[in-house]
Amino acid sequence: MTESNEALPIVENPAPLLMGMFVVILFGARISGSHYNPLITFSYMIGNVRQGKFDRILGLFYILSQYAGALLAGILNLMINAKAG
């Protein structure tokens, strides 16, 4: 495989990726409430704050944690790819 088409297998057959995401969401829902990205958390905050089921401060901490995790993952990715290349 050349460098220009490394992501091609995922594009050609997304079923394994989708099944993996399904499993992560299915088994992680009880632990995290399926807050895997900030948009889901934000919509949950807006929809359930009126009913008193979800705290806004907790939602903000979830969102900040999600962005911090994404930032750390990006830094780790740069470090790994800098060593490989």
C-alpha positions as CSV (number, residue, x, y, z in Angstrom):
1,M,0.0,0.0,0.0
2,T,1.3,3.5,-0.8
3,E,1.0,6.5,1.4
4,S,-1.6,8.1,-0.8
5,N,-4.3,5.4,-0.2
6,E,-3.7,4.3,3.4
7,A,-7.2,5.0,4.5
8,L,-8.8,3.4,1.5
9,P,-9.7,0.1,3.2
10,I,-12.0,1.9,5.7
11,V,-13.6,3.8,2.8
12,E,-14.2,0.6,0.8
13,N,-15.6,-1.4,3.7
14,P,-16.9,0.7,6.6
15,A,-18.8,-2.2,8.2
16,P,-16.0,-3.3,10.6
17,L,-15.6,0.3,11.8
18,L,-19.4,0.7,12.3
19,M,-19.6,-2.6,14.1
20,G,-16.8,-1.5,16.4
21,M,-18.5,1.8,17.1
22,F,-21.7,0.0,17.8
23,V,-20.0,-2.3,20.4
24,V,-18.3,0.6,22.1
25,I,-21.6,2.6,22.3
26,L,-23.6,-0.5,23.4
27,F,-21.3,-1.5,26.2
28,G,-20.2,2.1,27.3
29,A,-23.7,3.5,27.5
30,R,-24.2,2.5,31.1
31,I,-20.9,3.9,32.2
32,S,-20.8,7.3,30.3
33,G,-24.4,7.7,29.1
34,S,-23.0,7.6,25.6
35,H,-21.5,11.0,25.7
36,Y,-18.9,10.4,23.1
37,N,-18.8,13.8,21.5
38,P,-19.7,17.3,22.6
39,L,-22.8,17.7,20.4
40,I,-24.5,14.7,22.0
41,T,-23.7,16.1,25.5
42,F,-24.9,19.6,24.5
43,S,-28.2,18.3,23.1
44,Y,-28.6,16.1,26.2
45,M,-28.1,19.2,28.4
46,I,-30.6,21.3,26.5
47,G,-33.2,18.5,26.3
48,N,-33.0,17.2,29.9
49,V,-32.2,20.3,31.9
50,R,-35.8,21.5,31.8
51,Q,-36.8,18.2,33.3
52,G,-34.1,18.3,36.0
53,K,-32.4,15.1,34.8
54,F,-29.0,16.5,33.8
55,D,-26.9,19.1,35.5
56,R,-25.5,21.9,33.4
57,I,-22.2,22.0,35.3
58,L,-21.7,18.3,34.8
59,G,-22.4,18.8,31.1
60,L,-19.8,21.5,30.9
61,F,-17.2,19.2,32.6
62,Y,-18.1,16.4,30.1
63,I,-17.6,18.8,27.2
64,L,-14.3,20.1,28.5
65,S,-13.1,16.5,29.1
66,Q,-14.1,15.5,25.6
67,Y,-12.1,18.4,24.1
68,A,-9.1,17.7,26.4
69,G,-9.2,14.0,25.3
70,A,-9.3,15.0,21.6
71,L,-6.4,17.4,22.1
72,L,-4.3,14.7,23.9
73,A,-5.1,12.2,21.2
74,G,-4.0,14.7,18.5
75,I,-0.7,15.4,20.3
76,L,-0.1,11.7,20.7
77,N,-0.8,11.1,17.0
78,L,1.7,13.8,16.0
79,M,4.3,12.3,18.3
80,I,3.8,8.8,16.9
81,N,3.8,9.9,13.3
82,A,6.8,12.1,13.8
83,K,8.9,9.1,15.0
84,A,7.7,6.9,12.1
85,G,8.3,9.4,9.4
